[in-house]
Amino acid sequence: MQETAQMAAWVFTEPDEYQQSQVGSETVYRCFLISQDREGIYLIVAKYDSEYIRYLREAAYTSLNPSLMKMFRCGPWRVWRKSHIKELGPILLAMATKLGC
């Protein structure tokens, strides 16, 4: 639940161009969040479209078909398991490379 609120706040405040990509003719947006719950690390991917951004940012926005953000959770990777960290490391490196971090 906390991750959902954090993601919605992030979508509301951050510039859109950093998260957008083309999927066919559709423009989609994605945000990635790394979360830890005790000894487990999770990767959460949020996917949304421009209508969801309008819903968050425009107080008077109404729609018969409201757009929603979809969140996908991967994990847990256990911090005390060497094999899990060996698997997670390249994933995080690929994300950082793709996002230009």
Long-range contacts (C-beta under 8 A, 24 or more apart in sequence): 3-33, 3-35, 3-44, 3-71, 4-69, 4-71, 6-33, 7-31, 7-33, 7-44, 7-46, 7-69, 7-71, 8-56, 8-69, 11-46, 11-48, 11-52, 11-53, 11-56, 11-69, 12-56, 12-57, 16-50, 16-53, 18-99, 29-53, 32-95, 32-99, 34-92, 36-79, 37-76, 39-76, 39-78, 39-79, 39-80, 40-75, 40-76, 40-77, 40-78, 40-79, 41-75, 41-76, 41-77, 41-78, 41-79, 41-84, 41-88, 42-73, 42-74, 42-75, 42-76, 42-77, 43-73, 43-74, 43-75, 43-88, 43-91, 44-71, 44-72, 44-73, 44-74, 45-71, 45-72, 45-74, 46-70, 46-71, 46-72, 47-71, 47-72
